[in-house]
Amino acid sequence: MEVRLQKLLSQWGIASRRQAEQLILAGQVQLNGQTAELGQKVDPQRDQITFKGRLLQPIDRPQRVYFLLHKPQGIVSTCKDPQNRSTVLDLFPPTHRQGLHPVGRLDVESTGALLLTNDGQFTFALTHPRHHIPKIYQVWLQGCPPQSVLEQWRQGVWLEDRKTLPAHIQILKPYQRRTNSICVEVILEEGRNRQIRRIAEQLGYPVRRLHRSEIGSVSLHSPSGKLLPQGQYRSLTSAEINSLRHMIKVRSNISLKRSIPYESAGN
């Protein structure tokens, strides 16, 4: 059965679908001896696919893995960095890195929960804006925003050409005069690029620190309350993977008629 080349590469764990598209555009993938083109359809039983000079076979596909990482500050949540900064892949042994990529992003200054997998289809589904997977953040803001400002944030704020979805905002720690800061919990169901930081800056209360504690049903805290240490990772449980898949399915059905342009997250 024929399938688009970038989809096949993500299914085989070579890269996420978006990364596979970039590899094809960069000329690093060959189809039957010719440089592949984006959007080409292939039959894995008939066509020869070569990546960086190596012939790919269905048996090359690594076992699917799903990890939760507690990302430290100063680590880039990409596979490679043009500035040669440390990336999240540097926190994993080389034996785990084939096809491994982050699911969405946390910007370099932010800390907290980040999923990584070599399952490109899972990544595509989890990051698609139609699915609205909730994420929970603890955000330290400079200054003391009044309830009217927080309510404005809850209702949605215009960023460039469109309004953000409603967000859940509650105060976790009241204003501290000594530090001139307040800590709020933010629950988002979308992930526009640096969304929290951009909104806070626009409202006049810039972010001093940002930490993500939960992605859907996956938390940095275990059921017993133990926190996954910074810089360390663990495998997702079967229950967590199934819960995320179920959430994707349910939310996809709810918002099937909604059409939102894709924008990579990076709060």
C-alpha positions as CSV (number, residue, x, y, z in Angstrom):
1,M,0.0,0.0,0.0
2,E,1.3,3.4,-0.9
3,V,1.9,6.1,1.7
4,R,3.5,9.5,1.7
5,L,7.3,9.3,2.2
6,Q,7.4,11.7,5.2
7,K,4.7,9.7,6.9
8,L,6.6,6.4,6.3
9,L,9.8,7.9,7.7
10,S,8.0,8.9,10.9
11,Q,6.3,5.5,11.2
12,W,9.7,3.9,10.9
13,G,11.1,6.0,13.7
14,I,13.6,7.9,11.5
15,A,12.3,11.3,12.5
16,S,9.1,13.1,13.4
17,R,6.9,13.9,10.4
18,R,7.9,17.6,10.4
19,Q,11.6,16.6,10.7
20,A,11.1,14.0,7.9
21,E,9.8,16.8,5.7
22,Q,12.9,18.9,6.4
23,L,15.2,15.9,5.7
24,I,13.5,15.4,2.3
25,L,13.7,19.1,1.4
26,A,17.4,19.0,2.4
27,G,18.0,16.2,-0.2
28,Q,19.0,13.7,2.4
29,V,16.5,11.1,1.3
30,Q,16.6,9.1,-2.0
31,L,13.8,7.1,-3.6
32,N,14.9,4.4,-6.0
33,G,18.2,6.1,-6.6
34,Q,16.8,9.6,-7.1
35,T,16.6,12.5,-4.7
36,A,13.2,12.3,-3.1
37,E,10.6,15.0,-3.3
38,L,8.2,16.1,-0.6
39,G,4.8,14.5,-1.0
40,Q,5.9,11.5,-3.0
41,K,4.1,8.3,-2.3
42,V,6.0,5.1,-1.8
43,D,5.3,1.4,-1.4
44,P,7.7,0.0,1.2
45,Q,7.4,-3.5,-0.3
46,R,8.5,-2.3,-3.7
47,D,10.4,1.0,-3.5
48,Q,14.0,1.5,-2.2
49,I,14.4,4.3,0.3
50,T,17.8,5.5,1.2
51,F,18.6,7.9,4.1
52,K,22.2,9.4,4.3
53,G,23.4,6.6,2.0
54,R,21.8,3.8,4.0
55,L,19.1,1.6,2.5
56,L,16.1,1.5,4.9
57,Q,14.2,-1.6,5.6
58,P,11.0,-2.2,7.6
59,I,13.1,-4.3,10.0
60,D,15.3,-1.3,10.7
61,R,12.4,0.3,12.6
62,P,13.4,0.6,16.3
63,Q,11.2,-0.4,19.1
64,R,8.9,2.4,19.9
65,V,9.8,4.3,23.1
66,Y,8.0,7.0,25.1
67,F,9.8,9.1,27.7
68,L,9.1,11.8,30.1
69,L,12.0,14.2,30.7
70,H,12.3,16.8,33.5
71,K,14.0,19.4,31.3
72,P,16.5,21.7,33.1
73,Q,17.0,25.3,32.4
74,G,19.6,26.1,29.6
75,I,18.9,22.9,27.6
76,V,17.5,23.3,24.1
77,S,14.5,21.1,23.3
78,T,15.5,20.3,19.8
79,C,17.5,17.4,18.2
80,K,20.3,19.7,17.0
81,D,21.3,23.3,17.8
82,P,23.1,25.6,15.3
83,Q,24.7,27.4,18.3
84,N,26.1,24.1,19.6
85,R,24.2,24.4,22.9
86,S,23.3,21.2,24.8
87,T,20.1,19.6,23.6
88,V,17.6,17.3,25.3
89,L,19.1,14.4,23.4
90,D,22.4,14.9,25.2
91,L,20.6,13.7,28.3
92,F,20.0,10.3,26.8
93,P,22.5,7.6,26.1
94,P,23.4,7.1,22.4
95,T,21.6,3.7,22.4
96,H,18.3,5.6,22.9
97,R,18.7,8.3,20.4
98,Q,17.7,6.7,17.0
99,G,14.7,8.6,15.8
100,L,14.2,10.1,19.3
101,H,12.7,13.6,19.2
102,P,10.8,16.0,21.5
103,V,7.1,16.2,21.3
104,G,6.6,20.0,21.1
105,R,9.0,22.3,22.9
106,L,9.9,24.1,26.0
107,D,12.1,27.2,25.4
108,V,15.6,27.2,26.7
109,E,14.8,29.2,29.8
110,S,11.9,27.1,30.8
111,T,11.9,23.9,32.9
112,G,9.7,20.9,33.4
113,A,7.8,18.1,31.6
114,L,8.8,17.3,28.1
115,L,7.8,14.1,26.2
116,L,10.2,12.4,23.8
117,T,9.5,9.5,21.5
118,N,10.6,7.9,18.2
119,D,6.9,7.4,17.2
120,G,6.3,10.1,14.6
121,Q,2.6,9.4,14.3
122,F,2.2,9.8,18.1
123,T,4.1,13.1,17.9
124,F,2.0,14.4,15.0
125,A,-1.3,13.5,16.8
126,L,-0.2,14.9,20.2
127,T,1.0,18.2,18.8
128,H,-1.8,18.8,16.3
129,P,-3.6,22.0,17.4
130,R,-7.0,20.4,16.8
131,H,-6.6,18.1,19.8
132,H,-6.1,20.7,22.5
133,I,-4.1,18.5,25.0
134,P,-4.1,20.4,28.3
135,K,-0.8,21.4,29.9
136,I,-0.2,22.7,33.4
137,Y,2.4,25.4,34.1
138,Q,3.6,27.3,37.2
139,V,4.5,30.8,36.2
140,W,6.3,33.4,38.2
141,L,5.3,36.9,37.0
142,Q,7.1,40.2,37.7
143,G,4.8,42.6,39.5
144,C,1.2,42.1,40.8
145,P,-1.4,41.8,38.1
146,P,-4.9,42.7,39.3
147,Q,-7.8,40.4,38.9
148,S,-9.0,42.3,35.8
149,V,-5.7,41.5,34.0
150,L,-5.9,37.8,35.0
151,E,-9.5,37.7,33.8
152,Q,-8.5,39.2,30.5
153,W,-5.9,36.4,30.2
154,R,-8.6,33.8,31.1
155,Q,-10.9,35.0,28.4
156,G,-8.2,35.1,25.7
157,V,-5.7,37.6,24.4
158,W,-5.0,38.7,20.8
159,L,-1.6,37.6,19.6
160,E,-0.9,38.8,16.2
161,D,-3.7,37.8,13.9
162,R,-5.9,35.7,16.3
163,K,-7.1,35.3,19.8
164,T,-5.8,32.7,22.2
165,L,-8.2,30.1,23.5
166,P,-9.6,30.6,27.1
167,A,-7.1,29.6,29.8
168,H,-7.5,28.5,33.4
169,I,-5.5,31.0,35.6
170,Q,-5.4,30.8,39.4
171,I,-3.0,32.3,42.0
172,L,-0.8,29.8,43.7
173,K,1.4,32.2,45.7
174,P,0.3,35.7,46.5
175,Y,2.3,38.8,45.6
176,Q,5.6,39.0,47.5
177,R,6.8,42.5,47.9
178,R,10.4,41.4,48.6
179,T,10.8,39.7,45.2
180,N,8.2,41.8,43.4
181,S,6.6,38.6,42.0
182,I,3.5,36.4,42.0
183,C,3.1,32.7,41.1
184,V,0.1,31.6,39.1
185,E,-1.0,28.3,37.7
186,V,-1.8,28.4,33.9
187,I,-3.6,25.6,32.2
188,L,-3.5,25.8,28.4
189,E,-5.2,23.7,25.7
190,E,-3.1,25.1,22.9
191,G,0.6,25.6,22.3
192,R,1.4,28.7,20.2
193,N,5.0,29.7,20.1
194,R,6.2,31.1,23.5
195,Q,2.5,31.8,24.2
196,I,2.7,32.3,28.0
197,R,5.7,34.6,27.8
198,R,4.2,36.6,25.0
199,I,0.9,37.1,26.7
200,A,2.5,38.0,30.0
201,E,4.8,40.6,28.3
202,Q,1.8,42.0,26.4
203,L,-0.2,42.4,29.7
204,G,2.7,44.2,31.3
205,Y,3.8,41.4,33.8
206,P,6.7,39.6,32.2
207,V,7.6,36.0,33.1
208,R,10.5,35.6,35.5
209,R,10.3,31.8,35.6
210,L,8.2,29.2,33.8
211,H,7.8,25.5,34.8
212,R,5.6,22.8,33.1
213,S,4.4,20.1,35.5
214,E,1.9,18.1,33.5
215,I,1.1,17.2,29.9
216,G,-2.4,15.6,29.7
217,S,-2.4,12.8,32.2
218,V,1.4,12.6,32.5
219,S,2.9,14.4,35.5
220,L,6.5,14.9,36.8
221,H,5.1,13.6,40.1
222,S,4.5,9.9,40.5
223,P,1.2,8.8,42.2
224,S,3.2,8.6,45.5
225,G,4.2,12.2,45.1
226,K,7.9,11.6,44.2
227,L,9.2,14.2,41.8
228,L,11.3,13.2,38.8
229,P,14.6,15.0,39.3
230,Q,15.8,17.6,36.8
231,G,17.8,16.2,34.0
232,Q,16.4,12.7,34.4
233,Y,13.8,10.8,32.5
234,R,11.6,7.8,32.8
235,S,9.6,5.6,30.4
236,L,5.9,6.3,30.2
237,T,3.7,3.6,31.6
238,S,1.3,1.7,29.4
239,A,-1.6,3.4,31.2
240,E,-0.1,6.9,30.5
241,I,0.4,6.1,26.8
242,N,-3.1,4.7,26.4
243,S,-4.5,7.7,28.3
244,L,-2.8,10.1,25.9
245,R,-4.1,8.2,22.9
246,H,-7.6,8.2,24.3
247,M,-7.4,11.9,25.0
248,I,-6.2,12.5,21.4
249,K,-9.1,10.5,20.0
250,V,-11.8,12.1,22.2
251,R,-10.6,15.7,21.6
252,S,-10.2,15.0,17.9
253,N,-13.8,14.0,17.6
254,I,-14.9,17.1,19.6
255,S,-13.1,19.6,17.5
256,L,-13.2,17.8,14.1
257,K,-14.8,20.8,12.4
258,R,-12.4,23.3,13.9
259,S,-9.5,24.4,11.6
260,I,-6.5,26.0,13.3
261,P,-3.2,26.8,11.6
262,Y,-0.2,24.7,12.9
263,E,2.3,26.6,15.1
264,S,5.1,24.9,17.0
265,A,4.9,25.3,20.7
266,G,7.7,26.6,22.9
267,N,6.6,28.2,26.2
